[in-house]
Amino acid sequence: MNTLAHAGPGPWVLFFPLVWAAVVIGIVTVARRAGWRRGRDARFGGDLRRGPDEHSPIALLGHRFAAGEIDEDEYWRRLTVLEEQFGRAADPRGRRT
């Protein structure tokens, strides 16, 4: 009679840790996609999916141009300088949107 006491657990002993690892990885993936990291993005100026901050220098420049305080040439000149310094959106991951 071939029992577990004589033959040992065999290769099936590796199956259960792999199942638990897959469960843990699945839970972490679902939690991250559901917004678990939303609190970390708040350090960088809020939720990045909302768009640029209304008080950013680029947004303020746009408001000044819309109000007629500066002309188009000055707007484009200043926007070029601000985009070099701040980027289109202040994205901490380095991507330009």
N, C-alpha and C positions, 0 to 999 in steps of 0.2 A: 504494500500500500504506500503510495507516494503522498505524504502529508507535508504541510508547511513546515513542521518542526524538523523534518529531515532534509528537505530540498531548499529551504530558504524562500524568501519572498520572490525571487526572480526579477525580471526586468520591469514588472508591473509596479514596483516600489517607486519608480520615477514618475509614473503617471499622475499620482495624486498631487505632488508638489507643483507639477506643470499646470494642472487644472486650477489650483489655488492662485498661482501666479497670473494666469489668464484672467481670473475673476478680479483680482486686485487691479491689474492694468486696465481692465474694462471699466471698473468703477471710477478710477482716476481720470480716464479719458472722457467719460460721460460728464463727470463733475466739472472738468475744465471747459468743455464745450457749452455747458449749461450756465456758465458765468461765475464759477467759483473764484476765478482770478480777478473779478471785477474790482475788489478792494485794492489790489496792487496797482491797477491803472489809475486810481484816484491820486496817487502820489505825483503823477506826471501831468496833472491838469484835467482830470476827469475821465469820463468814458470816451475812448477814442472813436467810437462809432457815432457819436453825436456831431462830430465835425470840429472845426477850430474854435478856440475860445473867443468869445465876443470881445474880450479885453486884450487880445494879442495885438502886437504892433501892426501886423498885416491887416487885421480886421479894422483897427482904428484908421489906418490909411484909407481903406475902402470907404469907410463912413465919411471921412473928410472929402474924398473925391465925389461921393454921391451928394454931399451937401453943397458942393460947389466952392469949397474953400481953396482947393488946389486945382490946377488945370491938368489936362491929360498927359502932357510931357513930363511934368513934375511927378505925377502919379507913377508913370512907368519907370522913371529914373529911381525913385525911392523904393518902388516895389522890387526892382532888380537887386538893390543893396540889401533889403530886408530878407529876400529869399536866399541870398548867399549866406546870411547870418543865421536865420531861423528856419529856413525851409518853408515849403508851401503850407504844411501843417506841422505843428510841433510834435512829431512822432518820435518817442524815445528809442524806437527800434531802428531808426536810421532810414526808414523808407519815406519817399516823397509821394504825397498823394495829389 
